[in-house]
Amino acid sequence: MRLTEQQIQTIRLSTAELAGAQARVRLFGSRLDNAARGGDVDLLVEVDEPVDNPALLAARLAARISWAMAGRKVDVLICAPNLARLPIHEMALKEGRLL
C-alpha cells in the first residue's frame, strides 16, 4: 500500500469527522500496488445510516484529504443503505483494504 501512516491517519480522522465515528474507509485501486507509481487515491466510505447528500459528503471528504495530501487527486465513493450499489462499489468492497 502506497500511503504513509500519517496519510492513513488523516484519512481516518477526516472520515470520522465528516461521515461519523462508525464509518469505515477502504483504499482500493492503484495505491494498493506497491510496484506502481503515482495515481490518485481511491477510497470507499461505508456508513450504516442513510446519507442525505452523498455527493456533498464525497466532495467534502475528497477536498479535505486532497488538501492534506498536497493536492493529490482523491476519489471518494459512498456506500450507504439508501444508495444503489454499482459494480465499482462491489469491486472496492472485495479488493479494497480497510484503513
PyMOL commands that set and color helices and strands:
alter all, ss='L'
color gray80, all
select helices_A, chain A and resi 5-19+30-32+54-68+87-95
alter helices_A, ss='H'
color red, helices_A
select strands_A, chain A and resi 24-28+41-46+74-79+97-98
alter strands_A, ss='S'
color yellow, strands_A
deselect
rebuild
show_as cartoon
